[in-house]
């Protein structure tokens, strides 16, 4: 009964974003939700960027009946590399991880992405069948010293790119996620990456 209640809170369908703020999942809730999504991930086709997920580093949020959960890629970390290694990997995207949402979609210019741009996955939790959206995230070069976060949904090309801004946080975890509301039916997922960057993904109610 407890598990059924958890996932109904996290992933149940909703017509609007909940009025309350998104709150971090507790350790027990997070572990159960992450395992459910890792099981679902094993059935997915190969993503456009190969991922090596670290479920023990997952972070998730819920707010009433909506939720978001990020499973980082274990290779997303700051490394000192020699000149030859940097040259070899120049231009390659760095995997960040996998983002799962329910009834939340990224917004492009204040408009939520249409469902045909989303990778929608049906997941069974007890007696419920839930439809979630899953996104692959990666860091790309956007210029000589500029970077952006590429967000992949359906297809082999990003459905959205958002800028990465410098936001140094010494000693921070390689990937962290926070969330905040910006309106009755809108919010922002904020990623802090590598102790150097910050990216904001605007989100809204998924199109019906």
C-alpha positions in Angstrom: 0.0 0.0 0.0 2.9 2.3 0.9 4.6 1.7 -2.5 1.4 2.2 -4.4 0.8 5.5 -2.6 4.4 6.7 -3.3 4.2 6.2 -7.0 0.7 7.7 -7.3 2.2 10.8 -5.7 5.2 10.8 -7.9 3.8 9.9 -11.3 0.0 10.1 -11.4 -1.6 12.1 -14.1 -2.5 15.7 -13.3 -4.1 18.6 -15.2 -2.0 21.3 -13.6 1.2 21.6 -11.6 0.6 21.3 -8.0 0.3 24.5 -6.0 2.9 23.4 -3.5 6.7 23.6 -4.0 8.6 20.5 -5.3 10.4 18.8 -2.4 13.3 16.3 -2.4 12.4 12.7 -2.1 13.4 10.9 1.0 16.1 8.2 0.8 13.7 5.2 0.9 11.3 6.8 -1.7 14.2 7.7 -3.9 15.7 4.2 -3.9 12.4 2.6 -4.8 11.6 5.0 -7.6 15.1 4.7 -9.0 14.9 0.9 -9.1 11.6 1.1 -11.0 13.1 3.5 -13.6 16.3 1.4 -13.9 14.2 -1.6 -14.7 12.3 0.4 -17.3 15.5 1.7 -18.7 16.8 -1.8 -19.5 13.9 -2.2 -21.9 14.6 1.0 -23.9 16.3 1.3 -27.2 19.9 2.6 -27.1 20.0 6.4 -26.4 21.6 8.8 -28.9 24.5 9.1 -26.4 25.7 6.0 -24.6 25.0 6.2 -20.9 26.7 4.6 -17.9 24.2 5.4 -15.2 24.9 5.6 -11.5 21.6 4.9 -9.7 23.2 5.4 -6.3 23.7 9.0 -7.2 20.1 9.7 -8.3 18.1 12.6 -7.0 14.4 13.2 -7.3 11.6 15.7 -6.4 7.9 15.5 -5.9 5.2 18.2 -5.5 1.8 16.7 -4.8 1.1 14.6 -7.9 4.1 15.5 -10.1 7.7 14.5 -9.9 11.1 14.5 -11.6 14.0 12.2 -11.1 17.6 12.5 -12.5 20.0 9.5 -12.7 23.5 10.9 -13.4 26.1 9.3 -15.6 29.0 8.1 -13.6 31.5 9.6 -16.1 30.2 13.1 -15.6 33.0 14.4 -13.5 35.8 17.0 -13.7 39.1 15.4 -14.8 42.5 16.8 -15.6 43.5 15.5 -19.0 46.6 15.9 -21.0 46.9 17.8 -24.3 46.6 14.6 -26.4 43.5 13.4 -24.5 41.8 16.9 -24.9 42.5 16.9 -28.6 41.1 13.4 -29.1 37.9 14.2 -27.3 37.5 17.7 -28.7 33.9 18.3 -29.8 32.5 15.2 -28.1 29.5 15.6 -25.9 29.9 14.7 -22.2 27.0 12.5 -20.9 25.2 14.0 -17.9 22.6 11.4 -17.3 18.9 10.5 -17.7 16.0 12.7 -16.6 12.6 11.2 -16.0 9.4 13.3 -15.6 5.7 12.7 -15.3 3.3 15.2 -16.7 6.1 17.7 -17.0 7.7 18.7 -20.3 10.6 21.1 -21.0 9.5 24.5 -22.5 11.0 26.1 -25.6 10.3 29.8 -25.7 7.5 29.5 -23.1 5.8 26.7 -25.0 6.0 23.1 -23.8 7.4 20.6 -26.2 4.8 18.6 -28.2 4.5 15.0 -27.3 5.9 13.8 -30.6 9.2 15.2 -29.5 9.2 13.3 -26.2 10.3 9.7 -25.6 7.3 8.4 -23.7 7.6 5.1 -21.7 4.9 3.1 -20.0 5.9 1.9 -16.6 3.9 -0.5 -14.3 3.8 0.3 -10.7 1.7 -2.2 -8.8 -1.8 -1.9 -10.3 -1.1 1.3 -12.2 0.3 1.8 -15.7 2.1 5.1 -15.8 3.4 7.0 -18.9 6.6 8.9 -18.2 8.9 11.0 -20.4 12.6 10.2 -20.4 15.4 12.5 -21.6 19.1 12.0 -22.2 21.2 15.0 -21.1 24.7 15.9 -22.3 27.1 18.8 -22.2 28.1 20.2 -25.6 30.5 22.9 -26.8 28.6 26.0 -28.0 31.7 28.0 -28.8 35.4 28.2 -28.0 34.8 28.6 -24.3 31.0 28.3 -24.1 28.9 25.2 -23.3 25.3 24.2 -23.4 23.1 21.4 -22.1 21.6 19.2 -24.9 18.3 17.5 -24.1 17.4 14.5 -26.2 13.8 13.2 -26.3 12.7 11.2 -29.3 15.0 10.9 -32.3 18.8 11.3 -32.6 19.0 15.1 -32.3 18.4 17.2 -29.2 14.8 18.5 -28.8 16.1 21.5 -26.8 19.4 23.1 -25.9 19.8 25.5 -22.9 22.9 27.5 -22.0 25.3 26.6 -19.3 26.4 29.5 -17.2 29.4 29.7 -14.9 28.5 29.0 -11.3 31.5 27.7 -9.4 30.8 25.7 -6.3 34.0 24.2 -4.8 33.5 20.6 -3.5 30.0 20.2 -5.0 28.8 16.9 -6.3 29.4 16.4 -10.1 25.6 16.6 -10.8 22.9 18.0 -8.5 19.3 18.9 -9.2 16.9 21.3 -7.6 13.5 22.5 -8.5 11.3 25.6 -8.1 8.0 26.9 -9.2 7.7 30.0 -11.3 3.9 30.0 -11.7 0.7 28.0 -11.2 1.6 25.8 -14.2 5.3 26.3 -14.7 8.6 25.7 -13.0 12.3 25.3 -13.4 14.6 22.3 -13.0 18.1 23.6 -12.1 21.1 21.4 -12.7 24.5 22.2 -11.1 27.3 20.4 -13.1 30.9 19.6 -12.3 31.1 22.4 -9.7 31.4 24.8 -12.6 28.2 25.2 -14.5 24.5 25.8 -13.9 21.7 25.0 -16.4 18.0 25.9 -16.0 15.4 23.8 -17.8 12.0 25.5 -17.8 9.1 23.1 -17.5 5.3 23.1 -17.8 2.4 20.8 -17.9 2.9 18.1 -20.5 0.6 18.5 -23.6 -2.4 16.1 -23.6 
